[in-house]
Amino acid sequence: MIGITTERLVLKKPRHKDKQLIVSQIGDWEVSKWLSKVPYPYTENDADEWIRTISRKELAFNIFENDSLVGGIELALHEDDCHELGFWLGKQHWGQGFAMEAGKGLLHYAMEGLGIRNFKSSYMKGNDASARVLAKLGFIKSGEGKIYCLSRKETLPCVNLVLAYTHDYR
């Protein structure tokens, strides 16, 4: 099992003991309302399923600072041979640069360690924090679309992005 280490963070698979923190952090309406595949309310059964799912995915991790859960991040391979970056942070961890740092760490690993070069992402309109993180990572707008949001139970407008260039993500 790989783990990715950055200056302050470790990206690794969650443990069963992290379940309550997963439920409390991603289950916060202010977090889940911006995530397309997260139900609300978020239950312990949802967390159990997430832990099982993430354990099978090579590029899906939870984000830890000092061995304490702060969020999650993933590069999901799509049928167009492009990896989609997605992430979330517990509300109490917003504004501390964790999403940017975790994104840089995962992108660096994917590019340098695995030779992956095609990346995309998206955010729901109104999610200005994610828009800023993605722009700082080098993503640029490629179009607009719609995405179904499970927590809100509705289809919402989104902005689609591609990674415009590859930085030195170390």
C-alpha positions in Angstrom: 0.0 0.0 0.0 1.5 3.3 -1.0 1.4 6.5 1.0 2.3 9.9 -0.4 4.1 12.3 2.0 4.1 16.1 1.5 5.5 18.8 3.8 2.7 18.6 6.3 0.5 15.8 5.1 0.3 12.1 4.4 -2.1 10.7 1.8 -3.0 7.1 2.7 -5.8 4.7 2.9 -8.3 5.2 5.8 -8.4 2.9 8.8 -11.5 1.6 10.5 -10.7 3.9 13.5 -11.1 6.9 11.1 -14.8 6.1 10.4 -16.3 8.5 13.0 -14.1 11.4 11.7 -15.1 10.5 8.1 -18.8 10.6 9.1 -18.5 13.9 11.0 -16.4 15.7 8.4 -17.9 14.7 5.1 -21.3 14.5 6.7 -21.3 18.2 7.4 -23.8 19.8 5.0 -21.3 22.6 4.2 -18.9 19.9 2.8 -21.3 17.3 1.3 -23.4 19.9 -0.7 -20.3 20.5 -3.0 -19.7 16.7 -3.6 -21.5 14.9 -6.4 -21.4 11.4 -5.0 -21.9 11.9 -1.3 -25.3 11.3 0.3 -26.7 13.5 3.0 -27.2 12.7 5.7 -23.9 10.7 5.6 -24.1 7.5 7.8 -21.7 5.0 9.3 -22.8 2.6 6.6 -21.7 5.1 4.0 -18.3 5.4 5.7 -17.9 1.6 5.8 -18.7 1.5 2.0 -16.2 4.4 1.4 -13.4 2.6 3.3 -14.1 -0.6 1.3 -14.2 1.3 -2.0 -11.1 3.4 -1.4 -9.0 0.4 -0.4 -9.5 -1.1 -3.9 -8.6 2.1 -5.8 -4.9 2.8 -6.4 -5.1 6.6 -6.5 -7.8 7.3 -3.8 -6.7 8.4 -0.4 -7.7 10.2 2.8 -5.6 13.2 3.8 -4.0 13.2 7.2 -2.1 15.8 9.2 -0.2 14.5 12.2 -2.1 11.2 11.8 -5.5 13.1 12.1 -8.0 12.9 9.2 -8.5 16.2 7.4 -10.1 15.1 4.1 -9.9 12.9 1.0 -8.5 13.1 -2.5 -8.6 10.9 -5.6 -7.6 10.6 -9.2 -10.3 8.5 -10.9 -9.6 7.0 -14.3 -12.3 7.6 -16.9 -13.1 5.9 -20.2 -11.4 8.8 -22.1 -8.1 7.7 -20.5 -8.1 10.9 -18.4 -7.7 10.9 -14.6 -10.2 13.2 -12.8 -9.0 15.0 -9.7 -11.5 15.2 -6.8 -11.0 16.3 -3.2 -12.8 17.3 0.0 -11.7 18.7 3.3 -13.5 18.8 6.7 -14.8 22.3 7.3 -12.5 23.0 10.2 -9.5 22.4 7.8 -10.6 24.9 5.1 -8.3 27.8 4.3 -5.1 26.2 5.5 -3.7 25.1 2.1 -4.3 21.4 2.6 -6.2 20.8 -0.6 -3.5 22.6 -2.6 -0.7 20.6 -0.9 -2.5 17.3 -1.2 -3.3 18.0 -4.9 0.3 18.8 -5.6 1.5 15.7 -3.9 -0.9 13.4 -5.7 -0.3 15.0 -9.1 3.4 14.7 -8.6 3.2 11.1 -7.7 0.9 10.4 -10.7 3.1 12.2 -13.2 6.6 11.2 -11.9 5.8 7.8 -10.4 3.2 6.5 -12.9 3.8 8.6 -16.0 0.2 9.9 -16.1 -0.2 13.0 -18.2 -4.0 13.6 -18.8 -5.9 15.2 -16.0 -9.3 16.8 -15.7 -11.5 18.1 -12.9 -14.7 20.0 -12.3 -16.5 22.0 -9.6 -20.1 23.0 -9.0 -20.7 26.6 -9.8 -20.6 28.6 -6.6 -17.8 26.5 -5.1 -15.2 29.3 -5.3 -12.7 27.6 -2.9 -12.4 24.6 -5.2 -12.1 26.8 -8.2 -9.2 28.7 -6.6 -7.4 25.5 -5.7 -7.8 24.0 -9.1 -6.6 27.2 -10.8 -3.5 27.3 -8.5 -2.8 23.6 -9.5 -2.8 24.7 -13.2 -6.3 23.6 -14.3 -8.0 25.8 -16.9 -11.7 25.9 -18.0 -12.5 23.6 -20.8 -16.3 24.1 -20.8 -19.4 24.0 -18.7 -21.8 21.2 -18.0 -24.2 19.7 -15.4 -23.6 17.2 -12.7 -26.0 15.4 -10.4 -25.4 16.1 -6.8 -26.6 13.2 -4.6 -26.7 15.2 -1.4 -28.9 17.9 -2.9 -30.8 15.4 -5.1 -30.6 17.7 -8.1 -28.6 18.4 -11.2 -26.4 21.5 -10.9 -24.3 23.5 -13.3 -20.6 22.8 -13.2 -17.3 24.1 -14.7 -15.1 21.5 -16.4 -11.4 21.9 -16.4 -8.2 20.3 -17.8 -4.7 20.5 -16.5 -3.2 23.0 -18.9 0.5 22.4 -18.2 2.5 20.3 -15.9 4.2 22.2 -13.0 7.0 20.9 -10.9 4.6 19.5 -8.2 7.3 18.7 -5.7 
